[in-house]
Amino acid sequence: MTTSDTFPQTELTRVRRTAKRASYERDTVHGVVDSTYVCQIAFAIDDQPHCIPTAHWRIGDTLYIHGSNGSRMLRALGEGVPACVCVAQVDGLVLARSAFHHSMNYRSAMIYGRFRVVEDDDEKWASMVAFMDKMQRDRWAQVREPNEKEFAATTFLALTIEEAVAKVRTGPPIDDEEDLGIPVWAGVLPLVTSFGEPVQDMAHVATTA
């Protein structure tokens, strides 16, 4: 594997607890980011920590978020305060024979860095297209594009993914040998997230006689 295929291990990203579950592969980190719709962004203002959920999307090695110009989070992040972005997907509950060894199967990623305000209009437009198409494939081509007022009222931030690590757990419970004979069910309860049946917005839907 070439260096370009992985993120470097740094003091911030080096996993020390259960290090065998860590992955610095770009494809793994990207996959976790792309499989989720909401990230948690941790940052501090005047020594007060905050952790705020927000929608996110990715183009290459750049993570994007957006929101109102009046957002305190966006203003702070736009000024370049250090941030930690976390995303996680639970894939199953791991039920062991002992309480101690219960766990979860999951995919998670942590990204460290500083956001920048997206000033270039072309990058803003490309980012909006990517966001819409993450919501639904080819959605941008179907909807009304933002007008000048909406465009001006929205702040876009970008973070180049340079310090990042994924951590993944898969597989059955890891019970102690002496507990294997305990007569209790053990295994994995898969947890699957899926879309339900679409619900039509009936506002201004044309009716027929």
C-alpha positions in Angstrom: 0.0 0.0 0.0 1.4 3.4 -1.0 1.6 6.3 1.4 -1.2 8.1 -0.6 -3.6 5.3 0.3 -3.3 6.0 4.1 -3.4 8.9 6.5 -0.3 9.3 8.7 -0.5 8.3 12.3 -0.1 11.3 14.5 -0.3 12.0 18.2 -3.9 12.9 17.8 -5.0 9.9 15.6 -2.9 7.1 16.9 -5.3 4.6 18.5 -3.9 3.2 21.7 -7.0 1.2 23.1 -7.7 -1.9 21.0 -5.3 -0.6 18.3 -6.0 -3.6 16.1 -9.4 -2.1 15.2 -7.9 1.1 13.9 -7.6 1.8 10.2 -5.7 4.7 8.6 -6.8 3.7 5.1 -8.3 6.6 3.1 -11.0 4.3 1.6 -12.1 3.1 5.1 -12.3 6.6 6.5 -14.1 7.9 3.4 -16.5 5.0 3.6 -17.5 5.8 7.2 -17.9 9.5 6.3 -20.0 8.7 3.3 -22.3 6.1 5.0 -23.5 8.7 7.5 -25.5 11.8 7.2 -24.8 13.6 10.5 -21.4 14.2 12.1 -20.6 15.6 15.6 -18.2 18.5 15.7 -16.4 19.3 18.9 -14.7 22.6 19.4 -14.1 25.2 22.2 -15.0 28.9 22.5 -13.4 30.7 25.5 -12.5 27.4 27.1 -16.1 26.2 26.9 -16.3 22.9 24.9 -19.2 22.4 22.5 -20.2 19.3 20.5 -22.8 20.0 17.8 -24.4 17.6 15.3 -24.7 18.8 11.7 -25.1 17.4 8.2 -21.9 16.7 6.3 -20.7 15.5 2.9 -17.4 14.9 1.2 -15.6 15.7 -2.1 -12.3 13.9 -2.4 -10.3 14.6 0.8 -12.5 17.6 1.7 -15.3 17.5 4.3 -18.0 20.1 3.9 -20.7 21.5 6.3 -23.0 24.4 5.9 -25.6 26.6 7.7 -26.9 30.0 8.4 -24.5 33.0 8.4 -25.6 33.6 12.0 -24.5 30.2 13.3 -22.2 30.6 16.3 -20.6 27.2 15.4 -19.9 28.3 11.8 -18.5 31.6 12.9 -16.1 30.0 15.3 -15.0 27.2 13.0 -14.6 29.8 10.2 -12.1 31.6 12.3 -10.0 28.5 12.4 -10.5 27.1 15.9 -9.3 23.5 16.2 -12.0 21.0 15.6 -12.6 17.2 16.0 -15.2 15.7 13.7 -16.7 12.3 14.7 -19.0 10.0 12.7 -20.2 6.6 13.7 -22.5 3.8 12.4 -23.7 1.0 14.7 -24.0 -2.3 12.8 -25.1 -4.6 15.6 -25.4 -5.3 19.3 -22.9 -7.9 20.5 -24.5 -10.0 23.3 -22.0 -12.0 25.2 -22.3 -14.7 28.0 -20.9 -12.3 30.5 -22.0 -8.7 31.1 -18.4 -7.5 30.9 -17.9 -8.7 27.3 -21.1 -7.1 25.8 -20.2 -4.8 23.0 -21.3 -3.3 19.6 -20.2 -3.8 16.1 -19.6 -0.4 14.6 -17.7 1.8 12.1 -16.5 5.1 13.3 -14.1 7.8 12.2 -12.4 10.8 13.9 -11.0 13.7 11.9 -8.9 16.5 13.3 -8.2 19.9 11.7 -9.4 23.4 11.1 -12.2 24.5 8.8 -12.0 27.3 6.3 -14.7 29.4 4.9 -15.5 28.6 1.3 -15.1 31.9 -0.5 -14.9 30.7 -4.1 -18.4 30.7 -5.8 -17.5 27.7 -8.0 -16.5 25.6 -5.0 -19.7 26.6 -3.3 -21.8 25.5 -6.2 -19.9 22.2 -6.6 -20.4 21.6 -2.9 -24.1 22.2 -3.0 -24.4 19.8 -6.0 -22.6 17.1 -4.0 -24.8 17.7 -0.9 -28.0 17.4 -2.9 -26.7 14.3 -4.7 -25.8 12.7 -1.4 -29.4 13.3 -0.2 -30.6 11.6 -3.4 -28.8 10.7 -6.7 -29.4 13.4 -9.4 -31.5 15.5 -7.0 -29.7 18.7 -8.0 -31.0 18.3 -11.6 -34.6 18.1 -10.3 -34.9 21.0 -7.9 -34.8 24.8 -8.0 -31.3 26.1 -7.5 -30.6 28.6 -4.7 -31.4 32.1 -5.6 -29.0 35.0 -4.9 -30.5 35.8 -1.5 -30.4 32.1 -0.4 -26.8 31.8 -1.7 -25.7 34.8 0.2 -27.4 33.7 3.4 -25.5 30.4 3.6 -22.0 29.8 4.9 -20.1 26.8 3.6 -17.1 25.5 5.5 -14.5 23.0 4.3 -12.0 20.9 6.2 -9.2 19.1 4.3 -9.0 15.6 5.7 -5.3 15.1 6.7 -5.4 13.8 10.2 -8.0 11.0 10.4 -8.5 7.5 11.7 -11.3 4.9 11.5 -12.1 2.3 14.1 -14.1 -0.7 13.3 -15.4 -3.7 15.2 -16.9 -6.7 13.6 -17.7 -10.3 14.5 -19.1 -12.3 17.5 -18.7 -11.7 21.2 -15.3 -12.5 22.7 -16.2 -14.5 25.8 -13.8 -16.0 28.3 -13.3 -19.7 27.8 -14.7 -20.5 31.3 -18.0 -18.7 30.4 -18.7 -20.6 27.2 -20.8 -23.2 29.0 -23.2 -20.6 30.5 -26.7 -21.4 29.2 -27.6 -18.0 27.7 -28.0 -16.9 24.1 -24.9 -15.2 22.7 -24.2 -13.6 19.4 -24.9 -10.5 17.3 -28.2 -8.7 16.8 -27.7 -6.9 13.5 -28.8 -3.3 13.3 -29.8 -2.1 9.9 -30.7 1.5 8.9 -32.9 1.7 5.9 -35.3 4.1 4.2 -39.0 3.6 4.7 -41.8 4.0 2.1 -41.6 7.6 0.7 -44.4 9.9 2.0 -45.6 12.4 -0.6 -45.8 16.0 0.4 -49.4 16.9 -0.7 -48.9 20.7 -0.7 -49.9 22.1 -4.1 -50.2 18.6 -5.6 -52.5 18.9 -8.6 -55.7 17.0 -8.3 -57.7 15.5 -11.1 -61.5 15.5 -11.4 
